[in-house]
Every structure is written in C-alpha cells, then in structure tokens.
C-alpha cells in the first residue's frame, strides 16, 4: 500500500469540511426527531405566526401575535382575537 493523497479519499476530513447542511431555523430544537415533513409543517406555521400581519381595522401591517388567538395592533392600539396561528381575512 502506498501513501494516498488526502483529497483522494472520499471519507477524508478535508472533504467533509466542505459539506454543508440545510438551515432548519426554528425547528432545529427538535434535532433528529420526528422526521422532515412534520418539522416542515411546524416551521411554516411558526414563520407565519411570528411575522407582522395586516390589521383588519386600520389595514396596516402592524399586528403581532401575543398568545394563542390574541393579537394586538401597534398602529391603532386595537386588541382582538382571531385564529390560533394567523389573522383570518
């Protein structure tokens, strides 16, 4: 057996450093549990519920979710209820 070049071995540490994993954002807390599809669904719901949404009263994008089904508008000061995850239109 002769000496090998470090780059020719597919399992060499040099090749593994260049590999990247996908960003998992908020569902990274689940680690390797539950599978890809359930984590994608949770990620979609959490992204939707955490972004600012359109106020049904003043029509500005200033509504934030306080808790499950409770929302408040920073622009007009209204506090109201709606769906658990996002403001229904």
N, C-alpha and C positions, 0 to 999 in steps of 0.2 A: 504494500500500500504506500502510495506516495503522498506527499503533502498536498492538501487541497487549498484552493483559493477560498477565502471566507465568503465571497459573494456567490460562489457556485452552488453552495449547499442551500437548498430551499428552506431548511429549518434553522438557518444561521441567525444569530441575534441581530445582525446588520439588516437583514430583510424584514424581520418582524418589527423593527422600529419604524419603518416606512408605512406600515399598515395602519389604517385609521378605523375607528368605529363610528357608527352613526350617532348623532346627537339625540338624546332621548328626553331632554328638557325636564318637565315636572314629574314624569313617570319613572325617572331614574331611581327614585326612592324604593321602587319595587324590586330592583335588582333583576335576577334571573327568574323570578317567579311569575306566574300567571299567563305567560305567552305574549306573542306580538299583537294579535288582534284586540284582546281586551285592553291592553295598555294603549293602543292607538285610539280606542273609543274614549277612554278616560282622558287622554291628552287633548282630544278635540273638545270635549265638554269643558275641561278646565281652562283652556285658552279662550273659549267663548265667554265663560262666566267672569273671567278676570279682566277682560278689556272693557273700555268705556263703551257705553251703549247709548242709543238715541232716546231722549226723553219724550214720552207721549204728550206732555203738557207744553213745554217750550220748544220742542223739536231741535234741541242742541245735543251734541254728543258729549254729555257730561254726567251720565248716570253710572254709578258704581254699586256693585252688589255689597250689601252689609252682611247679610246672613242668608240662610236658605229662604228664598222667596221675598226678601226685604231689600228694597233699593232706595237710594237717595240721589237727587239731582243736585250737583254742586252749583249749577247756574241759577235755577229758580228756587231751590231750597225745599222742593216737594219730597215727601217720603211716601212711598207706596209699595204695594205688593204686586207680584206677578208670578210667572213660572219659577220653578226652583233654580234653573240654570241660566236663563236669559229672559230679557224683557220681551213679552209677546207683542206682536203688532196687530 
